[in-house]
Amino acid sequence: MDSGATKREILEKNLEKRLQDPKIEPLISLPLDVLEDITYGFSTERELGRGLSGVVYKVYDHSSFTPILN
C-alpha cells in the first residue's frame, strides 16, 4: 500500500480483500465510523430486517459502489 495512504484507506482496502476472499474468517468488528458511513448513519430506510442478533442493513462499498448485504 502507498505510504501516503490514510489509516482509513488502508482499513477499507483490507476490508475489501476480506470480503472477497471466502477462505478468510469473518470479521468480528468494524470501527463505528466505518459502520456509520456504510449504513448511512444507521438509517431506518436502509434496514432489511431485525432479529435477535440485531438489525440487518443494506450497505454499500463506496470504493466500487457494489452492494454488500450485512
N, C-alpha and C positions, 0 to 999 in steps of 0.2 A: 504494500500500500504506500502511496505517496507520503513522504514525511510531512507534507503540508496539510494532510487530511486532518479534519477535526475529529474529536472523540466521537461525536455523533455520526459522522460519515463512516468511521471505522466500525461502529456498532451496527449501523444499517447494512454495511457490506457483509459483516459476519452473520447477521440475522438472515439475509438473503441466501447465503450459502447453506445455512442450517435448514431453511425451509425447502430448499431444492434438493437436498440430499436425504433420501429415505433411510440411509444407514445410520444417520446421526440421531441420537436420543432427543426426544422433545425438550424444548426449553422449559425450565421451571418458572422463571420470572423474567419480566422485562421492566426497564425503568419506567416510572409513572409518566414522565413526559413523553416517552415514545407511545405508550398506550393511549394517552390523551390525544396525541396527534393522529394516530391511525384510526381512532374511533370517533374523530371529530368532537372531542370533549365528552365522550360517553353519551352522545346524542341518542335520545329515545327513538328518533327517526331511523337510526342505524341498527336498532335491535332486531335480531332474528328470533329470539326466544329467551325464556327464563326457565331455570330449573333449580334443583337442589345445589348444584355446583356454582351457580351464579348466572350472569347474563351473557348471552352469546351475541356478538356484534359482527356486522359485515364491515370489514376494514379494507383499506387499500394500501398497497405497497407504492408509495409515492415515487419511487425511483423508476418503476416501469409501468405504473398505472394498471397493474394486474390485481384483480380482486382476490382477496385472501379471506377464507372463512375461518374464524377462530371461535 
